[in-house]
Amino acid sequence: MSNISYYTAEGLQKLKDELAFLRTKGRADMAKQIAEARDKGDLSENAEYDAAKDAQGLLEMKISKLGDIVANARLLEEANVDTSKVSVLCTVKIKNKKNNATLVYTLVSEEEADLKAGKISVKSPIGSGLLGKKIGELATVDAPAGKMEFEIIDISR
């Protein structure tokens, strides 16, 4: 199964920077913590050592997962985004049919999602419900609060 995700240049660079940090500084800090715990005596009864080893395992798991994400990441140029329908990196202006509220969202990958900045994941209920829709179409979304209907007002880059 392919786990390819599309990113902006900024989003992909942020992931690469975090991975580089964890591989270098993160691992070095963890090795230091383990060495300090080891110096505290008998390892068979050293809870601090066990905790440091567990933390090391979690760090390595995070590095592995992030490495997989970066390996399967694809850079998407905003200039190449098709605005005839809703897709990744599109900015969509929608109107909630129930309360007539107008919202503007940019659809991004899960790792780049930031609701405060108006960026929602394409895998979120609203994001996945909007994908492929054209201006004027209705999108029915199964949200945690129940079914919601949105009208696509505008699609841009």
QUIKACOR-V379815 format. One record per residue. N is the residue number from 1. RES is the residue in three letters. OMEGA is omega in degrees with one decimal (NA if undefined). BURIAL is + if it has 16 or more other C-alpha atoms within 10 Angstrom, else -. D_CENTER is the distance of its C-alpha to the mean C-alpha in Angstrom with 2 decimals. Layout:
n:N res:RES omega:OMEGA burial:BURIAL d_center:D_CENTER
n:N res:RES omega:OMEGA burial:BURIAL d_center:D_CENTER
This chain:
n:1 res:MET omega:-178.5 burial:- d_center:18.58
n:2 res:SER omega:177.7 burial:- d_center:16.30
n:3 res:ASN omega:-177.8 burial:- d_center:12.57
n:4 res:ILE omega:176.7 burial:- d_center:12.36
n:5 res:SER omega:-178.5 burial:+ d_center:9.35
n:6 res:TYR omega:-174.3 burial:+ d_center:10.32
n:7 res:TYR omega:168.7 burial:+ d_center:9.45
n:8 res:THR omega:178.3 burial:+ d_center:11.68
n:9 res:ALA omega:-179.9 burial:- d_center:13.94
n:10 res:GLU omega:-179.3 burial:- d_center:12.75
n:11 res:GLY omega:179.1 burial:+ d_center:9.03
n:12 res:LEU omega:178.6 burial:+ d_center:10.44
n:13 res:GLN omega:178.6 burial:- d_center:13.08
n:14 res:LYS omega:177.8 burial:- d_center:11.06
n:15 res:LEU omega:-180.0 burial:+ d_center:9.61
n:16 res:LYS omega:178.6 burial:+ d_center:13.25
n:17 res:ASP omega:179.5 burial:- d_center:14.74
n:18 res:GLU omega:179.1 burial:- d_center:13.05
n:19 res:LEU omega:179.1 burial:+ d_center:14.18
n:20 res:ALA omega:179.0 burial:- d_center:17.58
n:21 res:PHE omega:-179.0 burial:- d_center:17.97
n:22 res:LEU omega:-179.3 burial:+ d_center:17.42
n:23 res:ARG omega:-177.2 burial:+ d_center:19.76
n:24 res:THR omega:-175.6 burial:- d_center:22.41
n:25 res:LYS omega:-179.6 burial:- d_center:22.64
n:26 res:GLY omega:179.2 burial:+ d_center:20.76
n:27 res:ARG omega:179.9 burial:+ d_center:23.08
n:28 res:ALA omega:177.7 burial:- d_center:26.08
n:29 res:ASP omega:-179.5 burial:- d_center:25.61
n:30 res:MET omega:178.4 burial:+ d_center:25.29
n:31 res:ALA omega:178.5 burial:- d_center:28.45
n:32 res:LYS omega:179.0 burial:- d_center:30.24
n:33 res:GLN omega:179.6 burial:+ d_center:29.46
n:34 res:ILE omega:179.4 burial:+ d_center:30.77
n:35 res:ALA omega:178.7 burial:- d_center:33.84
n:36 res:GLU omega:179.8 burial:- d_center:34.62
n:37 res:ALA omega:180.0 burial:+ d_center:34.39
n:38 res:ARG omega:-178.6 burial:+ d_center:36.54
n:39 res:ASP omega:-175.9 burial:- d_center:39.16
n:40 res:LYS omega:173.1 burial:- d_center:39.64
n:41 res:GLY omega:-174.8 burial:- d_center:41.81
n:42 res:ASP omega:-176.9 burial:- d_center:42.06
n:43 res:LEU omega:-178.0 burial:- d_center:38.76
n:44 res:SER omega:-179.3 burial:- d_center:39.82
n:45 res:GLU omega:-175.2 burial:- d_center:39.75
n:46 res:ASN omega:-178.6 burial:- d_center:37.15
n:47 res:ALA omega:179.9 burial:- d_center:34.29
n:48 res:GLU omega:177.8 burial:+ d_center:32.64
n:49 res:TYR omega:178.8 burial:+ d_center:32.62
n:50 res:ASP omega:179.5 burial:+ d_center:31.14
n:51 res:ALA omega:179.6 burial:- d_center:28.35
n:52 res:ALA omega:177.8 burial:+ d_center:27.64
n:53 res:LYS omega:177.0 burial:+ d_center:27.62
n:54 res:ASP omega:178.8 burial:- d_center:25.20
n:55 res:ALA omega:177.4 burial:- d_center:22.84
n:56 res:GLN omega:178.2 burial:+ d_center:23.29
n:57 res:GLY omega:178.4 burial:- d_center:22.33
n:58 res:LEU omega:177.7 burial:- d_center:19.06
n:59 res:LEU omega:-179.9 burial:+ d_center:18.35
n:60 res:GLU omega:177.8 burial:+ d_center:19.25
n:61 res:MET omega:179.0 burial:- d_center:17.05
n:62 res:LYS omega:178.1 burial:- d_center:13.96
n:63 res:ILE omega:179.5 burial:+ d_center:15.27
n:64 res:SER omega:-179.6 burial:- d_center:15.83
n:65 res:LYS omega:179.8 burial:- d_center:12.43
n:66 res:LEU omega:176.3 burial:+ d_center:10.85
n:67 res:GLY omega:177.1 burial:+ d_center:13.87
n:68 res:ASP omega:179.6 burial:- d_center:13.29
n:69 res:ILE omega:-179.7 burial:+ d_center:9.80
n:70 res:VAL omega:-180.0 burial:+ d_center:11.61
n:71 res:ALA omega:-178.7 burial:- d_center:14.62
n:72 res:ASN omega:-178.6 burial:- d_center:13.16
n:73 res:ALA omega:176.1 burial:+ d_center:11.39
n:74 res:ARG omega:179.6 burial:- d_center:13.51
n:75 res:LEU omega:179.7 burial:- d_center:14.24
n:76 res:LEU omega:179.0 burial:+ d_center:14.97
n:77 res:GLU omega:-178.8 burial:- d_center:17.73
n:78 res:GLU omega:179.5 burial:- d_center:17.88
n:79 res:ALA omega:-178.5 burial:- d_center:21.61
n:80 res:ASN omega:-177.4 burial:- d_center:21.16
n:81 res:VAL omega:178.0 burial:+ d_center:19.26
n:82 res:ASP omega:-178.1 burial:- d_center:21.64
n:83 res:THR omega:176.1 burial:+ d_center:22.20
n:84 res:SER omega:176.0 burial:- d_center:24.72
n:85 res:LYS omega:-177.8 burial:+ d_center:22.10
n:86 res:VAL omega:176.6 burial:+ d_center:18.61
n:87 res:SER omega:179.7 burial:+ d_center:16.00
n:88 res:VAL omega:-179.7 burial:+ d_center:12.74
n:89 res:LEU omega:173.7 burial:+ d_center:13.20
n:90 res:CYS omega:171.1 burial:+ d_center:16.08
n:91 res:THR omega:-172.5 burial:+ d_center:16.97
n:92 res:VAL omega:174.0 burial:+ d_center:18.63
n:93 res:LYS omega:-176.9 burial:+ d_center:21.36
n:94 res:ILE omega:177.8 burial:+ d_center:22.10
n:95 res:LYS omega:176.6 burial:+ d_center:24.89
n:96 res:ASN omega:-175.6 burial:+ d_center:24.87
n:97 res:LYS omega:-177.5 burial:- d_center:28.13
n:98 res:LYS omega:-175.9 burial:- d_center:29.00
n:99 res:ASN omega:179.2 burial:- d_center:29.07
n:100 res:ASN omega:176.7 burial:- d_center:28.95
n:101 res:ALA omega:178.0 burial:- d_center:26.11
n:102 res:THR omega:-178.7 burial:- d_center:24.46
n:103 res:LEU omega:176.2 burial:- d_center:20.73
n:104 res:VAL omega:179.9 burial:- d_center:18.77
n:105 res:TYR omega:169.2 burial:+ d_center:15.10
n:106 res:THR omega:-178.8 burial:+ d_center:13.17
n:107 res:LEU omega:-177.2 burial:+ d_center:11.05
n:108 res:VAL omega:176.1 burial:+ d_center:7.92
n:109 res:SER omega:-179.0 burial:+ d_center:5.27
n:110 res:GLU omega:-175.6 burial:+ d_center:2.75
n:111 res:GLU omega:-178.8 burial:- d_center:1.25
n:112 res:GLU omega:-176.0 burial:+ d_center:4.36
n:113 res:ALA omega:178.7 burial:+ d_center:5.35
n:114 res:ASP omega:-174.7 burial:- d_center:8.52
n:115 res:LEU omega:179.5 burial:- d_center:11.40
n:116 res:LYS omega:179.5 burial:- d_center:13.99
n:117 res:ALA omega:179.4 burial:- d_center:13.43
n:118 res:GLY omega:179.5 burial:- d_center:13.58
n:119 res:LYS omega:178.5 burial:+ d_center:10.18
n:120 res:ILE omega:-178.4 burial:+ d_center:9.15
n:121 res:SER omega:175.3 burial:+ d_center:7.03
n:122 res:VAL omega:179.3 burial:+ d_center:9.60
n:123 res:LYS omega:177.7 burial:- d_center:9.47
n:124 res:SER omega:179.2 burial:+ d_center:10.51
n:125 res:PRO omega:-179.3 burial:- d_center:14.32
n:126 res:ILE omega:-179.7 burial:+ d_center:15.09
n:127 res:GLY omega:-179.2 burial:+ d_center:12.78
n:128 res:SER omega:178.2 burial:+ d_center:14.20
n:129 res:GLY omega:-179.1 burial:+ d_center:17.58
n:130 res:LEU omega:-176.3 burial:+ d_center:17.70
n:131 res:LEU omega:175.8 burial:+ d_center:16.91
n:132 res:GLY omega:-178.8 burial:- d_center:20.25
n:133 res:LYS omega:179.1 burial:+ d_center:22.22
n:134 res:LYS omega:178.9 burial:+ d_center:24.71
n:135 res:ILE omega:179.7 burial:+ d_center:26.25
n:136 res:GLY omega:-180.0 burial:- d_center:28.55
n:137 res:GLU omega:175.2 burial:- d_center:27.06
n:138 res:LEU omega:176.3 burial:+ d_center:26.12
n:139 res:ALA omega:175.7 burial:+ d_center:22.87
n:140 res:THR omega:-174.1 burial:- d_center:23.33
n:141 res:VAL omega:173.4 burial:+ d_center:20.29
n:142 res:ASP omega:-179.6 burial:- d_center:20.48
n:143 res:ALA omega:177.6 burial:- d_center:18.87
n:144 res:PRO omega:-179.6 burial:- d_center:19.53
n:145 res:ALA omega:-178.7 burial:- d_center:22.38
n:146 res:GLY omega:-179.5 burial:- d_center:23.93
n:147 res:LYS omega:178.6 burial:- d_center:24.28
n:148 res:MET omega:177.1 burial:+ d_center:23.57
n:149 res:GLU omega:178.6 burial:+ d_center:24.80
n:150 res:PHE omega:173.2 burial:+ d_center:23.52
n:151 res:GLU omega:178.4 burial:+ d_center:25.50
n:152 res:ILE omega:-178.3 burial:+ d_center:23.89
n:153 res:ILE omega:-177.3 burial:+ d_center:25.77
n:154 res:ASP omega:176.4 burial:+ d_center:24.31
n:155 res:ILE omega:179.0 burial:+ d_center:21.82
n:156 res:SER omega:178.4 burial:- d_center:21.37
n:157 res:ARG omega:NA burial:- d_center:19.42
